[in-house]
Amino acid sequence: MINIDDLRHADYLDFILERDYGNDGHHLYCYNNVTTEKVMIYNDCIIKDIEKMSDGYHTFEELYDFRKVYNALLFNEWAKNGKYEVYKSKKHFDGEKCFDGNWFIVVAILPSGQISNHYEMKDWDLFQIPEYDKSKYEFDGHTSQDVLERLKEVI
């Protein structure tokens, strides 16, 4: 079993315990404060280069890129056609910058409810949608599952 104290002594600090994934146990992400390296501990294995993990067809990195581009395409189309209210902002509703200013939020207000995602600032121009100084609406607490259900309701 991996000892958390050993990781601390190896300069892995700022432990963040992620959600439980059923019978598979916990994912624990560790960040090295000096190198900013990120590793994941899963079933007592240290996994480096998480974005390079693959299901045999696509890496996590590819799947996130697909999601980002599909999302930009959809939000841009909704904005262009006025189908749903969509916008982007560098600040959350409370006026705080998204993740220290390195990220932004995109939001859509659907009949089924609010959906949102965060993206790195390098992807700002992919989203050709209205920009606001801060998010127009307070986060409604939606989960990933809520977003999937809300999207399915508007298909």
WOZIMO-V643356 format. One record per backbone hydrogen bond with DSSP energy under -0.5 kcal/mol. NH is the residue of the N-H (numbers start at 1). CO is the residue of the C=O. E is the energy in kcal/mol with one decimal. If there is no record, write none. Layout:
nh=NH co=CO e=E
nh=NH co=CO e=E
//
This chain:
nh=4 co=2 e=-0.6
nh=6 co=3 e=-0.6
nh=7 co=3 e=-1.4
nh=8 co=4 e=-2.2
nh=9 co=5 e=-2.1
nh=10 co=6 e=-1.0
nh=11 co=8 e=-1.5
nh=12 co=7 e=-2.7
nh=13 co=11 e=-0.8
nh=13 co=31 e=-2.1
nh=16 co=29 e=-1.8
nh=18 co=16 e=-0.7
nh=18 co=27 e=-1.8
nh=21 co=25 e=-2.1
nh=22 co=20 e=-0.6
nh=24 co=21 e=-1.6
nh=25 co=22 e=-1.1
nh=27 co=19 e=-0.7
nh=28 co=41 e=-1.7
nh=29 co=16 e=-1.8
nh=30 co=39 e=-2.4
nh=31 co=13 e=-1.4
nh=32 co=37 e=-2.5
nh=33 co=11 e=-0.8
nh=33 co=31 e=-0.7
nh=36 co=32 e=-2.3
nh=39 co=30 e=-2.3
nh=40 co=47 e=-2.5
nh=41 co=28 e=-2.6
nh=42 co=40 e=-0.6
nh=42 co=45 e=-2.4
nh=43 co=26 e=-0.5
nh=45 co=42 e=-1.3
nh=47 co=40 e=-3.5
nh=47 co=45 e=-0.6
nh=48 co=46 e=-0.6
nh=49 co=38 e=-0.5
nh=52 co=49 e=-2.1
nh=53 co=50 e=-1.8
nh=55 co=58 e=-1.7
nh=60 co=53 e=-1.8
nh=61 co=51 e=-2.4
nh=63 co=59 e=-2.4
nh=64 co=60 e=-2.7
nh=65 co=61 e=-2.0
nh=66 co=62 e=-2.8
nh=67 co=63 e=-2.6
nh=68 co=64 e=-2.5
nh=69 co=65 e=-2.4
nh=70 co=66 e=-3.0
nh=71 co=67 e=-2.6
nh=72 co=68 e=-2.5
nh=73 co=69 e=-2.7
nh=74 co=70 e=-2.5
nh=75 co=71 e=-3.0
nh=76 co=72 e=-2.8
nh=77 co=73 e=-2.0
nh=78 co=74 e=-2.6
nh=79 co=75 e=-2.4
nh=80 co=76 e=-2.6
nh=81 co=77 e=-2.5
nh=82 co=78 e=-1.0
nh=83 co=78 e=-1.3
nh=85 co=109 e=-0.8
nh=87 co=107 e=-2.0
nh=88 co=130 e=-2.3
nh=89 co=105 e=-2.1
nh=90 co=132 e=-0.6
nh=92 co=96 e=-2.9
nh=95 co=92 e=-2.2
nh=98 co=90 e=-2.4
nh=99 co=97 e=-0.7
nh=100 co=97 e=-0.8
nh=101 co=98 e=-0.8
nh=102 co=99 e=-1.4
nh=103 co=98 e=-1.5
nh=104 co=119 e=-2.6
nh=105 co=89 e=-2.9
nh=106 co=117 e=-2.7
nh=107 co=87 e=-2.6
nh=108 co=115 e=-2.4
nh=109 co=85 e=-2.7
nh=110 co=108 e=-0.7
nh=110 co=113 e=-2.1
nh=113 co=110 e=-1.5
nh=115 co=108 e=-2.3
nh=117 co=106 e=-1.8
nh=119 co=104 e=-2.3
nh=121 co=102 e=-2.2
nh=123 co=120 e=-2.4
nh=124 co=121 e=-2.0
nh=126 co=123 e=-1.5
nh=127 co=123 e=-0.6
nh=127 co=124 e=-1.3
nh=128 co=126 e=-1.0
nh=129 co=127 e=-1.4
nh=132 co=88 e=-2.4
nh=135 co=91 e=-1.6
nh=147 co=143 e=-2.2
nh=148 co=144 e=-2.2
nh=149 co=145 e=-2.4
nh=150 co=146 e=-2.9
nh=151 co=147 e=-2.6
nh=152 co=148 e=-2.3
nh=153 co=149 e=-1.7
nh=154 co=150 e=-0.7
nh=154 co=151 e=-1.1
nh=155 co=152 e=-1.1
//
